[in-house]
Amino acid sequence: MNIKSLLIGSAAALAAVSGAQAADAIVAAEPEAMEYVRVCDAFGTGFFYIPGTETCLKFQGYVRFQTDFGRDKTGTSDWDSFTRAQFEIDTRTDTELGALRGFIGLRGNADTGSAAASTTSGSGDKGSAVFVDQAFIELGGLKVGKFYSWWDDGLSGETDELASNALFNSIRYTYDAGSFWAGASVDEHEGITVGSYNERDNNVGVALGVGAKFDSVTLQLIGGYDTDRENGSVRLIATAGVGPGTLGLSGVWASGANAYYNVSEWAVAAEYAIKATDKLKITPGFQYYGSYGLVSWDEFSNNDAWKAGLTVDYKITDGLTTKLTANYLDIDNRPEQWTGFVRLQRSF
């Protein structure tokens, strides 16, 4: 058999096989249409649409390692380290009544080296625990749930002490016109601490607030009334851009110890946050207290006090920052003391 005959025979065989297979060909199923995640820019960066819905979703949080220092910080030790994990879920939808928001903030603290030593911390401060830090529903100006009140707002440094409790189960309404806002809140005071007295009954407080912004100047005036102790407090915070930084001033007064402020009868605070570089901020601060500390259920002492400190914030790289603060506190008729912390935080 010559080469020409072999090639002709091979071609005929391949044609026959191909025809037989074509009759039994398997047709692959059409792939289902895939809906890719779409970016939602209506509520800021980081949001995306939940597939198949018009609801926008955002995940964010941080991991923090911090070492606090101060006299007898933990037992007889003058320092204490802890780790914190914060995870937040933010959902928003445009409706005919305005933006509908649902927010969940979960926090886990680890202040000991053993998981077996974990306890639940109702205060949400330290200890070893996992708990709901915030959870609320917001529609337009109405906000209900567990969230931080206006009393959580303060100056940017870590020297000022302008509130005692700021996290409540609340019902709040805020009218926000952009450069001006005003609102009212009803707060449950169960489980909070006023001085050394724990509030176990379901008592309530009422807070009112107004604020304004003009160019680089911001003003906030708030008041809170504790119906159980029949005392209230008022606080003003003002900030303004001055030179290379921001000047902050504040004053607070209380008629007696109450859930919102029970550090002193009155206090004034000042700071200057200097933007040294794009990554470095230095904030010296000072506060003076009149009638510092409690001597009874709702009465303040006759001791005055003052505090001076420095806070340094540094951005190591995108998503990684460090903070260092040191404060000196001098109270009449008591030993002076140094306090502060060193923090490393990865935010996402």
C-alpha positions in Angstrom: 0.0 0.0 0.0 1.4 3.3 -1.0 1.3 6.5 1.0 -1.4 8.0 -1.2 -3.8 5.1 -0.6 -3.1 5.3 3.2 -4.0 8.9 3.4 -7.2 8.5 1.4 -8.2 5.6 3.7 -7.5 7.5 6.9 -9.6 10.5 5.7 -12.5 8.2 4.9 -12.4 6.6 8.4 -12.2 9.9 10.2 -15.2 11.2 8.2 -17.3 8.1 9.2 -16.4 8.4 12.9 -17.2 12.1 12.9 -20.6 11.5 11.3 -21.4 8.9 13.9 -20.4 11.2 16.8 -22.4 14.1 15.4 -25.5 12.1 15.7 -24.9 11.5 19.4 -23.4 14.9 20.3 -24.0 16.2 23.8 -25.1 19.8 24.0 -23.8 21.7 27.1 -26.5 23.5 29.1 -26.5 27.3 28.8 -24.9 28.9 31.9 -27.3 30.9 34.1 -27.0 34.6 33.9 -24.8 35.8 36.7 -25.6 39.1 38.6 -22.4 40.8 39.5 -22.1 42.9 42.6 -22.8 46.6 41.8 -21.3 49.5 43.7 -23.7 51.7 45.6 -22.5 55.3 45.8 -25.6 56.9 47.1 -24.5 56.5 50.7 -20.8 57.0 50.5 -17.8 54.8 49.8 -17.8 51.1 50.6 -21.4 50.3 49.9 -22.6 47.7 47.4 -26.0 46.4 46.4 -27.2 43.1 47.8 -27.8 41.0 44.6 -31.4 41.0 43.6 -32.3 43.9 45.9 -32.1 47.7 46.1 -30.6 47.6 49.5 -27.0 48.8 50.0 -24.7 47.0 52.3 -21.3 47.9 53.9 -19.0 45.9 56.1 -16.4 47.7 58.3 -14.6 47.4 61.6 -11.2 47.2 63.2 -8.8 45.2 65.3 -7.1 47.0 68.2 -4.3 46.2 70.6 -3.9 48.6 73.5 -1.9 48.9 76.7 -3.2 51.2 79.4 -1.0 52.6 82.2 -1.7 54.3 85.5 -1.5 53.7 89.2 -3.0 50.3 90.2 -4.5 49.9 86.7 -5.2 46.2 87.3 -4.8 45.1 90.9 -1.3 46.2 92.0 -0.1 46.4 88.4 0.4 49.8 86.8 -0.3 48.6 83.3 -2.9 46.4 81.5 -3.1 45.2 77.8 -6.2 44.1 76.0 -7.3 43.3 72.4 -10.5 44.4 70.8 -12.3 43.3 67.6 -15.1 45.4 66.2 -17.3 44.3 63.2 -20.1 46.5 61.8 -22.9 45.8 59.3 -24.6 48.9 57.8 -27.6 48.5 55.5 -29.5 51.4 53.8 -32.4 51.6 51.3 -34.0 54.6 49.7 -37.8 54.7 50.4 -40.6 57.1 49.9 -40.2 58.1 53.6 -36.4 58.7 53.3 -33.4 56.6 53.8 -34.1 53.4 55.8 -31.1 52.2 57.8 -30.3 49.1 59.8 -27.0 49.0 61.8 -25.4 46.2 63.8 -22.1 46.7 65.7 -20.5 43.7 67.3 -17.6 44.0 69.7 -15.3 41.4 71.3 -12.9 42.2 74.0 -10.0 39.9 75.3 -8.4 41.2 78.4 -7.1 37.8 79.7 -5.1 35.1 78.1 -7.6 32.3 78.7 -10.9 31.9 76.9 -12.2 30.0 80.0 -12.0 33.2 82.0 -14.4 35.0 79.6 -17.2 36.9 81.2 -20.0 39.0 79.7 -19.4 42.7 80.3 -22.6 44.8 80.3 -20.7 48.0 80.2 -19.0 47.1 76.9 -15.7 48.6 78.0 -13.2 45.8 78.7 -13.1 42.4 80.4 -13.3 39.4 78.1 -16.6 39.4 76.2 -18.5 39.4 72.9 -21.6 41.6 72.9 -23.7 44.0 70.8 -22.1 47.4 71.0 -24.8 49.1 68.9 -27.9 48.0 67.0 -30.5 50.5 65.7 -33.1 51.3 63.0 -33.1 54.7 61.4 -35.7 56.2 59.1 -35.4 59.8 58.1 -34.7 61.7 61.3 -36.1 58.9 63.6 -33.6 56.6 65.3 -34.4 53.8 67.7 -32.3 51.1 69.4 -29.0 51.0 71.3 -26.6 53.7 70.1 -24.2 56.4 71.3 -25.8 59.7 72.2 -24.6 63.2 71.6 -22.8 62.9 75.0 -20.3 60.6 73.3 -19.1 63.5 71.1 -16.1 65.3 72.6 -12.9 67.0 71.6 -10.5 65.1 69.3 -7.8 64.4 71.9 -7.7 62.0 74.9 -7.4 64.6 77.7 -10.9 65.9 77.9 -13.5 64.3 80.2 -16.9 65.7 79.2 -19.4 62.8 79.7 -20.0 60.0 82.1 -22.4 57.7 80.2 -23.2 57.9 76.5 -24.6 54.5 75.4 -28.3 53.9 75.9 -31.3 52.2 74.5 -33.0 55.3 73.1 -35.7 56.8 70.9 -34.4 60.0 69.1 -35.5 62.4 66.5 -33.1 64.8 64.7 -33.9 67.5 62.2 -30.9 68.0 60.0 -30.7 70.9 57.6 -27.0 70.4 56.8 -25.5 73.5 58.4 -27.9 73.3 61.3 -29.5 70.4 63.3 -31.7 70.0 66.4 -33.1 67.0 68.1 -34.5 65.3 71.2 -33.9 61.9 72.7 -35.5 59.7 75.4 -32.9 57.4 77.0 -33.3 54.3 79.2 -30.8 54.4 82.2 -31.0 50.8 83.3 -27.7 49.3 84.2 -25.5 52.4 84.0 -23.3 53.7 86.8 -23.5 57.2 88.4 -20.4 57.6 90.5 -20.2 54.4 92.5 -24.0 53.8 92.4 -25.4 51.3 89.8 -28.7 52.2 88.3 -30.7 48.9 88.2 -34.2 50.3 87.8 -35.7 51.2 84.4 -35.5 55.0 84.8 -35.2 57.3 81.9 -33.5 60.5 80.9 -34.2 63.2 78.3 -31.6 64.8 76.2 -31.9 67.9 73.9 -29.3 69.1 71.4 -28.7 71.7 68.7 -25.7 72.3 66.5 -24.4 74.4 63.6 -21.5 74.6 61.2 -20.1 77.7 59.5 -17.1 77.2 57.3 -14.5 75.7 59.7 -16.5 76.6 62.9 -18.7 74.0 64.5 -21.0 74.5 67.6 -22.8 71.9 69.7 -25.0 72.6 72.7 -26.6 69.7 74.5 -28.5 69.1 77.7 -29.6 66.0 79.6 -32.0 65.5 82.5 -31.9 62.4 84.8 -35.5 61.9 86.0 -34.4 59.5 88.8 -31.9 61.8 90.5 -33.8 64.9 89.4 -30.5 66.5 88.2 -29.3 67.6 84.8 -26.3 68.9 82.9 -25.5 71.2 80.0 -22.5 71.1 77.7 -21.1 73.4 74.9 -18.4 72.4 72.5 -16.9 74.7 69.9 -14.2 74.0 67.3 -12.6 76.3 64.7 -9.8 76.0 62.2 -6.9 78.2 63.4 -3.6 78.2 61.6 -2.2 74.7 61.0 -4.7 73.0 63.3 -8.1 73.0 65.0 -8.8 74.8 68.3 -11.4 73.2 70.5 -13.1 74.7 73.6 -15.8 73.2 75.9 -17.6 73.8 79.1 -20.0 71.6 81.1 -22.1 72.2 84.2 -24.2 69.8 86.3 -26.9 70.7 88.9 -25.9 67.5 90.7 -24.7 64.0 89.8 -26.7 62.5 86.9 -26.4 59.8 84.3 -25.0 62.1 81.6 -22.3 63.8 83.7 -21.1 63.1 87.2 -17.4 63.8 87.2 -17.6 67.3 88.7 -20.0 70.1 89.2 -18.5 72.1 86.3 -15.5 71.9 84.0 -13.8 73.8 81.2 -11.5 72.1 78.6 -9.3 73.3 75.7 -7.1 71.6 73.1 -5.3 72.5 69.9 -5.0 69.6 67.3 -2.0 70.3 65.2 -1.8 68.7 61.7 2.0 68.4 61.7 2.1 66.3 58.5 -0.4 64.2 56.4 0.3 61.3 58.8 1.0 63.0 62.1 -1.4 64.9 64.4 -0.3 66.3 67.8 -2.9 67.4 70.3 -2.1 69.1 73.6 -5.0 69.5 75.9 -6.1 70.9 79.3 -9.1 70.6 81.6 -10.0 72.3 84.9 -12.7 70.8 87.2 -14.7 72.6 89.9 -15.9 70.4 92.8 -14.4 67.1 91.5 -15.8 63.8 92.5 -18.9 62.6 94.5 -19.3 62.5 98.3 -22.9 61.2 98.3 -25.7 60.0 96.0 -25.8 63.3 94.1 -23.5 65.8 95.8 -20.0 66.8 94.6 -17.0 67.3 96.8 -15.2 70.6 97.5 -12.0 69.5 95.8 -11.0 71.1 92.5 -8.7 69.4 90.0 -6.9 70.0 86.7 -5.5 67.7 84.0 -3.0 68.3 81.2 -2.0 65.9 78.5 -0.8 65.2 75.1 -2.2 62.9 72.3 -0.2 61.8 69.3 -1.9 60.1 66.3 0.2 58.6 63.5 -0.9 56.9 60.3 1.6 54.2 59.6 0.0 53.2 56.3 -3.5 52.9 54.8 -5.7 51.1 57.4 -3.0 51.0 60.1 -2.7 53.7 62.8 -1.2 54.2 66.2 -2.1 56.5 69.1 -0.2 57.5 72.2 -1.6 59.6 75.0 -0.3 60.6 78.4 -2.2 62.7 81.0 -1.3 64.2 84.3 -4.1 64.7 86.9 -3.8 66.8 90.1 -6.8 66.6 92.5 -6.9 68.7 95.7 -6.0 66.6 98.8 -5.1 63.5 96.7 -1.9 62.2 95.2 -1.3 63.3 91.7 -1.3 60.6 89.0 -0.2 59.8 85.4 -2.5 57.9 83.0 -2.5 57.1 79.3 -2.3 54.3 76.7 -0.5 53.1 73.6 -2.7 51.8 70.8 -2.2 50.0 67.5 -5.3 49.7 65.3 -6.0 48.0 61.9 -9.2 49.4 60.4 -11.1 48.2 57.4 
